[in-house]
Each structure stands twice: as structure tokens, then as C-alpha cells.
Amino acid sequence: SLNGTILSTHQLNSESLPSINIYPNPTSSKFLIEGIVIRQINIYDQQGKGLLTEQYSEKSNSVTISLDDFSKGIYFLHIKTTDGFVIKKVIKK
């Protein structure tokens, strides 16, 4: 059971989520994010610690990110697009 007050709800519909592709995944270094226009990318580790924030003012639907300075592991990408937010997982091997 939940204790607290619900302030709002938002129905998620998989058809309304922005379409984003990430490859190669897993990766040993760089990976490409492709899809609709990307505005901002935040990378978090498994503990939720923010490791990188990149903002894009150019209208680009593909971005290359380097994980060269990151340890091996699982990272979560919070991708802001012109159509909303998407969370994706990327693995560095």
C-alpha cells in the first residue's frame, strides 16, 4: 500500500513515446543515439548519480556519446527530445 497523496497521474502509452535507437549496445567506447530531435542527454550510474549532461541547440536527430572515461557497467540515459522524455539503458563492456 502507498502512504501519501497523489498529486497527479499521467497515462503512459507506448505509441506516444519518442522512438530512440542506441547502438552499439553494449559498447566498449562510443555509441550513437538516433531518433527524433534530441535536446538534452543526462547519463546516470546505477545508483542514480548524474555523470554527464549534454545539451543540444542544433536540430540533430543523431548524437555520438563517448564512454571512454566511464568504468565498465550499466548506465541510464535520460533523453529529452522535442516530443518528450525517454529513459534508455546502455552497457559499457
N, C-alpha and C positions, 0 to 999 in steps of 0.2 A: 504494500500500500504506500501511497505517496502522502507526505505531510506538507502542506503548503497551499498556496493559492495559484491557480492557473491564470496567468495574465493574458495569454493569447495562444491560439493554436494555428498551425499552418499545415494544410494537407500537402504532402509531397507526392507528386505524380511523376513517374519515371519519364513520361513523354515530355515533360516540361523542363527537365534538367538539361543543361548545356552538354553537348557532345564533345568530349575531350579524349584524345588518344595520347598515350605516353609510350615511347619506345626508344631504345631497347629497355625492357624492364623484365628481369633485373639488368643492371648496368654495372660496369666497373669504373666508369668515369662520367661521361656526359650522356644526357638523354634529351629527347625532343618532345615538346608538348605541342600538339596540333589540335585545332578545333576552330571555334569561333573566336572573335576578337578578345584577346587576353589583356586585362587591365592591370592585374597585380597577382603575384605569386608569393605565398608565405610557405616556408618549409619548417616543419616541426619534427622533433625526435619522438620516440615512443613515450616519453614522459610528458610531452606537451610543451617542451621548451622551444621557443622560437629561435631558429638558427639563421634564417635568411629571409629578407623581404626585398622583392624586386617589383618596381612599378614601371609601367609602360604607357607612354603617352602616344606613341605611334600606333596606328591601327595595324596590328600584326596578328595573324592567326597561327603563327608558329614561333616558338621560343626555344632556344637551346640553353640548358642549365648544366653547369659543371658541379659534380660532387667530389672533385679531386681532393678538397680539403676536409671531407667528411669521412668518418670511420665507416667500416662495413656495418650494415644494419638496415632497419626498416625506417623509412621517413614518410611523413604525411604532407601532402601538398594541398594547401587551401588556395584554390584558383578562383580569382574574381574575373568574370567575363562581362561583356555587355548585356548578357542575358541572365546573370545571377552568379551563384557560387557553386563550386564543385569541390569535393574532397577526394583525392586520389592517393594511392599508396605506391611508393617506389622503393625498390630494394637495391642497395649497393652491395655488390659481392666482392 
